[in-house]
Amino acid sequence: MASSTASRVAIFILRVLVFILLLISLIVLTTNATTADVGTEAVRIHFNDISAYRYMLAAIVIGFAYSLLQLAFSTCHLISGNHLISGNGGILLDFYGEKVISYLLATGAAAGFGVTKDMKDYFEANGLYFGKFYEMAYASASLLFLAFVCSAILSVLYSYALPKKV
């Protein structure tokens, strides 16, 4: 019983951590905008201008919604000791849901890292410096990557629980 309670607490803590990381990543990404002077003009760049950041935003929002739903389920599971979805359906939903969401979060983070590096190299080669923009993009992608790591750990925990339940 103690290991079951400990695993429920660990799952709950990881879910809270994923939720918080995704929330902060969402805030950092959506507030990311800057202006640079190009000759006599000011060029404004916003995260919405780059399609990879829009994909990153979609990954964060989908992960956030899933995390919120699973956080509610995990809270009920922690308090009552029973899954809201009875039988094997609950553990299968958790197992496969974590797999899908963790891959989505990983690809979102990879897209954010990749496009930020490419943009930084391209713009700096052309004499444009958006230092704060890159830093915030890297910060958001890093938080998204940490959320992926927590989600992957959850996926591993559910893979250990799967043979016991099915």
C-alpha positions in Angstrom: 0.0 0.0 0.0 2.8 2.4 0.8 4.4 2.0 -2.6 1.0 2.6 -4.3 0.5 5.8 -2.3 4.1 6.9 -3.0 3.6 6.3 -6.7 0.3 8.3 -6.7 2.1 11.2 -4.9 5.0 11.0 -7.4 2.6 11.1 -10.3 0.7 14.0 -8.8 3.9 16.0 -8.2 5.1 15.3 -11.8 1.7 16.4 -13.2 1.8 19.6 -11.2 5.4 20.2 -12.4 4.3 19.6 -16.1 1.4 22.0 -15.6 3.6 24.8 -14.1 6.3 24.4 -16.7 3.8 24.5 -19.6 2.1 27.6 -18.0 5.4 29.5 -17.7 6.5 28.4 -21.2 3.2 29.7 -22.6 3.6 33.0 -20.9 7.2 33.5 -22.0 6.4 32.5 -25.6 3.3 34.6 -26.0 5.0 37.7 -24.6 8.1 37.3 -26.8 8.4 40.3 -29.2 11.1 42.8 -29.9 12.1 45.7 -32.2 15.4 46.3 -34.0 16.5 49.3 -35.9 17.3 48.6 -39.6 18.7 51.8 -41.1 16.0 54.4 -40.6 13.2 51.9 -40.0 12.3 49.9 -36.9 11.6 46.2 -37.5 9.3 44.5 -35.0 9.4 40.7 -34.7 6.8 38.8 -32.8 6.6 35.0 -32.1 3.5 34.8 -34.3 5.6 35.7 -37.3 7.4 32.4 -37.3 5.5 29.2 -38.1 7.8 27.0 -35.9 6.8 29.2 -32.9 3.1 28.7 -33.8 3.7 25.0 -33.7 5.4 25.3 -30.4 2.4 27.3 -29.1 0.1 24.6 -30.3 2.1 21.9 -28.6 2.1 23.9 -25.4 -1.6 24.6 -25.5 -2.5 20.9 -26.2 -0.1 19.7 -23.6 -1.5 22.3 -21.1 -5.1 21.2 -21.7 -4.1 17.5 -21.4 -2.1 18.3 -18.3 -5.0 20.1 -16.7 -7.4 17.2 -17.4 -5.0 14.7 -16.0 -4.2 16.8 -13.0 -7.9 16.7 -12.1 -7.9 12.9 -12.6 -4.7 12.6 -10.6 -6.1 14.7 -7.7 -9.2 12.5 -7.5 -7.0 9.4 -7.7 -4.8 10.7 -4.9 -7.7 11.5 -2.7 -10.0 8.5 -3.3 -7.4 5.9 -4.3 -9.5 4.9 -7.4 -9.3 6.0 -11.0 -12.3 8.0 -12.3 -12.3 5.7 -15.3 -12.8 2.2 -13.9 -11.2 -0.9 -15.2 -8.3 -1.0 -17.6 -9.4 2.0 -19.6 -8.0 4.5 -17.1 -4.5 3.1 -17.0 -4.5 2.7 -20.8 -5.6 6.3 -21.3 -2.9 7.5 -19.0 -0.3 5.2 -20.7 -1.1 6.1 -24.3 -2.0 9.7 -23.5 1.4 10.3 -21.9 3.2 8.8 -24.9 1.4 11.1 -27.4 1.7 14.2 -25.3 5.4 13.6 -24.5 6.2 13.2 -28.2 4.2 16.4 -29.0 6.1 18.3 -26.3 9.4 17.0 -27.5 8.8 18.0 -31.1 7.6 21.5 -30.0 10.7 22.0 -28.0 12.9 20.8 -30.9 11.1 23.2 -33.3 11.7 26.1 -30.9 15.4 25.3 -30.4 16.0 24.8 -34.1 14.3 27.8 -35.5 15.8 30.1 -32.8 19.3 28.9 -33.7 18.7 29.3 -37.5 17.1 32.8 -37.0 19.9 33.9 -34.8 22.6 32.8 -37.3 20.8 34.3 -40.2 19.9 37.7 -38.7 23.2 38.2 -37.0 25.0 37.5 -40.3 22.9 40.3 -41.8 23.6 42.7 -39.0 20.3 42.4 -37.1 20.5 41.6 -33.4 17.4 40.5 -31.5 19.2 39.3 -28.3 16.2 39.4 -25.9 14.0 37.7 -28.5 16.4 34.8 -28.8 16.8 34.5 -25.0 13.1 34.4 -24.4 12.6 31.9 -27.2 15.3 29.6 -25.8 13.8 30.0 -22.3 10.4 29.0 -23.6 11.8 26.0 -25.5 13.8 25.0 -22.5 10.8 25.0 -20.2 8.9 23.0 -22.8 11.7 20.5 -23.0 11.6 20.2 -19.1 7.9 19.5 -19.4 8.6 16.8 -21.9 11.1 15.2 -19.6 8.5 15.1 -16.8 5.9 13.8 -19.2 8.4 11.1 -20.3 9.0 10.1 -16.7 5.2 9.8 -16.3 5.1 7.6 -19.3 7.7 5.3 -17.9 5.9 5.1 -14.6 2.7 4.2 -16.4 4.5 1.6 -18.4 5.6 -0.1 -15.2 2.0 0.0 -13.9 0.5 -1.3 -17.1 1.3 -5.1 -16.7 -0.1 -5.0 -13.2 -3.5 -3.6 -14.4 -4.0 -5.3 -17.7 
